[in-house]
């Protein structure tokens, strides 16, 4: 597409935006973008051939007969005022004679107009052009929807732990950061629980890593089904999980931790021929609103988690700081 811009560089990509640049290169129709005064801004090769006869002309009216120039002004004005398509028959200087063209005015944003003209005896071809333009735009909408779906799926995969299908470390930390900001802004309570499987290395050493992975998968399902909404649990790393409890006090987090400890203790996870029993240790902290950052908050929960392990495991401990 050859485009004459006259200080409007953004128009160079307009035909590409509508996805019809290949069609416009090959059609015999005159396709022009003009401003509200009829000044030529961009046009296709068919009109370029017509313009070679008047290279200095900068307005579409310069190519029309006098009566058609009057009609042109009227239809251009009505198109812009009513923001609707207008159709008219106009006489163009064509092959050293005046020829009737069936012409269509289509309003565009920012006071611009798309003008399409076809010799009158080719009116059916003009209707086909319009239909093809509409079909192209519909196709682009479908492709855009499909692309957004693919991007959304890719984003979900990038934030999901491949083994447990829980939010991965990046996502659960992002959720924690978001809730800390919300808590600071609105003064709402926030608690977290750091949960670790006791003696997980023994499971791997005794049964092998394939069984260990299956234990992690099945435990993740159990943990996710035993926390309330809107609490979120993610795999923090290895056999360690982080539970974020928005709008929760440390008392509510402790009650949840006790339920999780009891539930995990009652489980018997079957993997192939192995039957594996588990316990967990949990460290709990309440966020100090506007007095610490998320790293300090997380560090306090991690510290009492290791205190729970040092106290004999299979229990939960509160951060008293």
C-alpha positions in Angstrom: 0.0 0.0 0.0 1.3 3.4 -0.9 0.3 6.1 1.5 0.5 9.9 1.4 0.5 11.1 5.0 0.9 14.9 5.1 1.8 15.0 8.7 -0.4 12.1 9.8 2.0 9.2 10.3 -0.4 7.1 12.3 -2.6 6.7 9.2 0.1 4.6 7.5 -1.0 1.6 9.6 -4.7 2.1 9.4 -5.3 -0.3 6.6 -3.1 -2.9 8.3 -5.1 -2.4 11.5 -8.3 -3.5 9.6 -6.4 -6.5 8.2 -7.2 -5.7 4.5 -3.9 -4.5 3.1 -3.5 -7.5 0.7 -7.0 -7.0 -0.6 -6.5 -3.3 -1.1 -3.3 -3.9 -3.1 -5.1 -6.0 -5.7 -8.6 -4.4 -6.0 -9.5 -2.1 -8.9 -11.7 -0.1 -6.6 -10.6 3.4 -5.5 -10.0 3.3 -1.7 -9.1 6.5 0.0 -8.9 7.8 3.6 -9.5 11.6 3.7 -10.0 14.2 6.4 -13.2 16.2 7.1 -12.3 18.6 4.3 -11.8 15.9 1.7 -8.0 16.2 1.8 -6.2 13.0 0.8 -4.5 11.2 3.6 -4.0 7.7 2.4 -5.0 5.7 -0.7 -4.5 2.4 -2.5 -2.6 1.7 -5.7 -5.7 2.0 -7.9 -6.2 5.6 -6.9 -2.4 6.2 -7.2 -2.8 5.4 -10.9 -5.6 7.9 -11.2 -3.6 10.5 -9.3 -0.7 10.3 -11.7 -2.7 12.5 -14.1 -2.9 15.2 -11.4 0.1 14.6 -9.1 -0.2 18.0 -7.4 -3.9 17.5 -6.5 -4.4 17.1 -2.7 -8.2 16.9 -2.4 -10.6 14.3 -3.8 -12.7 17.0 -5.3 -9.9 17.8 -7.7 -10.7 14.5 -9.6 -14.5 15.1 -9.8 -16.7 17.0 -12.3 -18.1 20.3 -11.1 -21.6 18.9 -10.4 -20.1 15.9 -8.6 -17.8 18.2 -6.6 -21.0 19.9 -5.2 -22.5 16.5 -4.4 -19.3 15.4 -2.8 -19.3 18.3 -0.3 -22.9 17.5 0.7 -22.3 13.8 1.2 -19.1 14.3 3.1 -20.8 16.8 5.4 -23.7 14.5 6.1 -21.5 11.5 6.7 -19.5 13.3 9.3 -22.6 14.9 11.0 -24.8 11.8 11.1 -21.9 9.3 11.6 -23.6 6.9 9.1 -22.6 5.5 5.7 -23.7 7.4 2.6 -23.8 6.3 -1.0 -23.7 8.5 -4.1 -23.0 8.4 -7.8 -20.0 10.7 -8.7 -18.3 11.5 -12.0 -14.5 10.9 -12.0 -12.0 11.9 -14.7 -11.3 8.4 -15.8 -9.2 7.3 -18.9 -9.6 10.8 -20.5 -13.3 10.9 -20.0 -15.9 11.4 -17.3 -17.2 8.1 -15.8 -19.9 7.4 -13.2 -18.6 5.8 -10.1 -20.8 4.3 -7.4 -19.2 5.8 -4.2 -19.5 5.0 -0.6 -18.6 7.3 2.4 -17.8 5.5 5.7 -17.2 7.5 8.8 -14.0 6.7 10.8 -12.7 8.0 14.2 -11.2 11.4 14.6 -13.2 13.1 11.7 -11.8 10.9 9.0 -13.7 9.2 6.2 -13.1 6.0 4.3 -14.1 6.5 0.6 -14.6 3.5 -1.7 -15.6 4.0 -5.4 -16.2 1.6 -8.2 -17.4 2.2 -11.8 -21.2 2.1 -11.7 -21.4 -1.0 -13.8 -19.5 -2.8 -11.2 -21.8 -2.1 -8.3 -22.1 -5.7 -7.4 -18.4 -5.9 -7.0 -18.6 -2.9 -4.7 -21.1 -4.7 -2.5 -18.7 -7.7 -2.5 -15.9 -5.4 -1.3 -18.0 -4.2 1.6 -19.0 -7.7 2.5 -15.4 -8.8 2.4 -14.3 -5.9 4.6 -16.9 -6.8 7.2 -16.0 -10.5 7.0 -12.3 -9.6 7.4 -13.1 -7.5 10.5 -15.2 -10.4 12.0 -12.4 -12.8 11.3 -10.0 -10.4 13.1 -12.3 -10.3 16.1 -12.4 -14.1 16.3 -8.6 -14.3 16.0 -8.2 -11.7 18.7 -10.5 -13.6 21.1 -8.5 -16.8 20.4 -5.2 -15.1 21.0 -6.4 -13.7 24.3 -7.5 -17.2 25.4 -4.1 -18.6 24.5 -2.3 -15.8 26.4 -4.6 -16.3 29.4 -3.8 -20.0 29.4 -0.1 -19.4 29.1 -0.2 -17.0 32.0 -2.0 -19.6 34.1 0.5 -22.2 33.3 3.4 -19.9 34.2 1.9 -19.4 37.7 1.0 -23.0 38.4 3.2 -25.6 40.1 3.6 -28.4 37.6 3.5 -31.2 40.3 0.7 -30.2 42.6 -1.3 -27.8 40.3 -1.3 -25.3 43.2 -0.2 -21.7 42.7 3.6 -21.8 42.4 6.0 -19.8 44.6 5.9 -16.8 42.3 2.1 -16.6 42.3 1.6 -17.2 46.1 4.2 -14.6 46.9 2.4 -12.2 44.5 -0.9 -13.0 46.3 0.8 -12.3 49.7 2.2 -9.0 48.5 -1.2 -7.9 47.2 -2.9 -8.8 50.5 -0.3 -6.9 52.4 -0.9 -3.8 50.3 -4.7 -4.2 50.8 -4.2 -4.6 54.6 -2.1 -1.5 54.9 -4.6 0.5 52.9 -7.8 -0.5 54.6 -6.6 -1.8 58.0 -8.0 -5.3 57.5 -6.5 -8.2 59.4 -4.2 -10.7 57.6 -2.6 -13.9 58.7 -0.4 -16.6 57.0 0.5 -20.2 57.8 3.8 -21.8 56.7 3.2 -25.6 56.5 5.9 -28.3 56.1 5.6 -32.1 55.8 7.4 -33.8 58.6 10.2 -36.2 57.7 9.5 -36.0 54.0 13.1 -37.0 53.2 12.4 -40.3 54.9 9.4 -40.9 52.6 11.6 -40.3 49.5 14.4 -42.5 50.9 12.0 -45.3 51.9 9.7 -45.4 48.9 11.4 -43.5 46.2 10.9 -40.1 44.6 8.0 -41.2 42.5 6.0 -42.1 45.6 7.2 -38.9 47.2 5.8 -36.9 44.2 2.5 -38.7 44.5 2.3 -37.9 48.2 2.8 -34.2 47.4 0.1 -34.3 44.7 -2.5 -36.0 46.9 -1.7 -33.9 50.0 -2.1 -30.7 47.9 -5.6 -31.8 46.9 -6.4 -32.5 50.6 -5.0 -29.1 51.8 -6.8 -27.1 49.1 -10.1 -28.7 49.9 -9.7 -28.0 53.6 -9.1 -24.3 53.6 -11.9 -21.7 53.3 -12.5 -19.3 50.5 -10.9 -16.7 50.0 -7.8 -18.3 51.6 -5.2 -19.3 49.1 -2.6 -22.1 49.4 0.5 -22.4 47.2 3.5 -24.6 47.0 6.3 -22.4 48.5 9.1 -24.9 47.7 9.9 -28.6 48.1 7.5 -30.0 50.7 6.6 -26.6 52.1 3.3 -24.8 51.5 2.1 -21.2 52.2 -1.5 -20.4 53.2 -2.6 -16.7 52.8 -5.6 -15.9 55.0 -7.1 -12.4 54.0 -9.4 -10.8 56.6 -8.3 -13.3 59.2 -7.0 -12.9 62.7 -4.3 -15.1 64.1 -7.0 -16.9 66.2 -8.8 -18.0 63.0 -5.5 -19.1 61.4 -4.7 -21.2 64.5 -8.1 -22.9 64.3 -7.5 -23.7 60.7 -4.0 -25.0 61.5 -5.4 -27.3 64.1 -7.9 -28.7 61.6 -5.2 -29.2 59.0 -2.9 -31.0 61.5 -5.7 -33.3 62.6 -6.8 -34.0 59.0 -3.4 -34.8 57.7 -2.7 -37.0 60.7 -5.8 -39.0 59.9 -4.8 -39.6 56.3 -3.4 -42.8 54.8 -2.1 -42.0 51.3 -1.9 -45.0 49.0 0.7 -44.9 46.2 1.1 -48.1 44.2 1.8 -50.7 46.9 2.8 -48.2 49.5 0.6 -46.7 52.3 2.1 -43.5 53.7 1.0 -41.7 56.8 1.9 -38.1 57.3 2.1 -35.2 59.8 2.7 -31.6 59.3 4.2 -28.7 61.2 2.8 -25.2 60.9 4.1 -21.7 61.7 1.5 -18.9 62.0 1.9 -15.1 62.0 -0.4 -12.1 62.1 0.5 -9.1 59.8 1.6 -6.0 61.7 -0.3 -3.4 59.7 2.0 -0.6 58.4 4.8 -1.8 60.7 6.6 -4.4 58.6 7.0 -5.5 55.0 5.9 -8.8 53.5 9.4 -10.2 53.8 9.5 -9.6 57.6 6.0 -11.0 57.9 6.9 -14.2 56.0 10.2 -14.5 58.0 8.3 -14.6 61.3 6.0 -17.4 60.1 9.0 -19.3 58.8 10.8 -18.9 62.2 7.9 -20.4 64.2 7.5 -23.2 61.7 11.0 -24.3 62.6 10.1 -23.8 66.2 7.3 -26.3 65.7 9.7 -28.7 64.2 12.1 -28.3 67.0 9.4 -28.9 69.6 8.7 -32.3 68.1 6.7 -31.7 64.9 3.1 -32.6 64.2 1.9 -29.3 65.7 1.4 -25.6 65.1 3.1 -22.6 66.7 2.1 -18.9 66.8 4.4 -16.0 66.3 4.1 -13.9 69.4 6.1 -10.9 68.1 
